[in-house]
Amino acid sequence: MVADDSPGHVSLDPSTQQSFDLRWEHYLPDLWIGLSRVYGDRADETLQRIRAILLKRCAERPDDLKRLDEARLLEPDWLQQPTMIGYATYTDHFSGTLKGISDHLDHLCDMGVRYLHLMPLLQPRQGTDDGGYAVADHRTIRTDLGTMDDLADLTATLRAHGISLVMDLIVNHVAAEHEWARRARAGQQKYRDYFHILSTQDEVDAWEKNLPDVFPDFAHGNFTWDDDCQGWVWATFNEFQWDLNWANPDVFCEFLDLMCVLANRGVEVFRLDAIAFIWKKLGTNCQNLPEIHDITQSLRQAIRIVAPAVAFMADAIVGPDDLTGYFGRGRHWGKVCDMIYHNSLMVQLWSALATRDVSLMETALSRTPDKPSTTTWATYARCHDDIGWTVDDADARKTGLDPVAHRQFLSDFYSGTFPGSFARGLVFQDNPVTGDRRISGSLASLAGLESA
């Protein structure tokens, strides 16, 4: 493990240099463990690149954000406060543009909002873009919403009102039109290595043997053929969303630099979208693998050297047994993400409402593993995503339920097809092979407010 500065390193003022050195020394061990486990022989070289990125972005960090860093270090439980009420919205539907949000601050403040999640802000591909989650340019705000300067102005205004901005960062994939993908198609090996590109159908079949279909209705399979690449590109969600190869430290460094840039624009929480999919291992379902927690731990420690005010939120809509891994278990305890959606609680709320029985909820929640005291759940009833019925089979059987039949019942009930149902939801991604039938719909529709 090498920690020396390279020649020509960025110069910092004495106070900033002291803060940087102290944080580097403090966070380096946990940063290094993740790197060494994932990148092996390339970890030392990667550490040097990380240090150069952090020094450069530390020198650029605005003074008001440095003050926020110091305040957060004195109040490390800021995200855990019961007053931290969250609000998620699409900017264009809420206010038209980023500038327009300032006109609605009285509304947000009156509701006690202190955590504002603006749905995907970065420039997506043209046409179908998976709700903005197919990012074509990480360095540009969606053109109809504003600019990076508008983002910085907005975060400053929000901070003055005690509101933290939350931003989606899609870590599993980029749009097929992204510069990295375009360079890969142009034959640049450096950028081909940013992705998973297989040469033969036999290789594809070997991987697909253990991989589920995330969107079986319209994106069957996990690979798409690309003529320019002359290979099969891994695309878990859609053919226009190319999965990134996090086994390549270049990808790690790209995202670390991007996070620093956005943090310096005032982003306070990164919602790590599709984090559960970023590591691939043959013979597994390529979800929730331990390397994900190594990578996330290293990213988190690195970011805290430059911007300790920043927190990570995991978008991990996974089963109960895997969920708390994103807080950190074992050697990762409390070192991975600061916040996770409590999707298990959300599912149990809807289950209890449909059955008028809390037995399953009691069973499921009573065995939820303890979380680190430095982390917090994001509790919610609905979000922009569909509802996957992540009911554990053992929990269902313990309360006298057939797990398959109960999940089927919940889909029927909330799609309004079960006799006596008050709900007006829609089935999303009906997979007859696995029996998976998810549900979409607003809280009002699922709770029966329309029929009432």
Secondary structure, DSSP 8 states (H G I E B T S, - for coil): ------TT-----HHHHHHHHHHHHHHHHHHHHHHHHHHGGGHHHHHHHHHHHHHHHHHH--HHHHHHHHHHHH-TTGGG-TT-EEEEE-HHHHTSSTGGGGGGHHHHHHTTEEEEEE---EEE-SS--GGGTSEEEEEEE-TTT--HHHHHHHHHHHHHTT-EEEEEEE-SEEETTSHHHHHHHTT-HHHHTTB-EE--HHHHHHHHTT---SSTTT--SSEEEETTTTEEEE-SS-TTEEEB-TTSHHHHHHHHHHHHHHHTTT--EEEEETGGGS---TTS-SSS-HHHHHHHHHHHHHHHHH-TT-EEEE-----HHHHGGGT--GGGTTSS-SEEE-HHHHHHHHHHHHHT--HHHHHHHHT-----TT-EEE--S--SS-B-----HHHHHHTT--HHHHHHHHHHHHTT-STT-----EEEEEETTTTEEEEE--HHHHTTTTT-
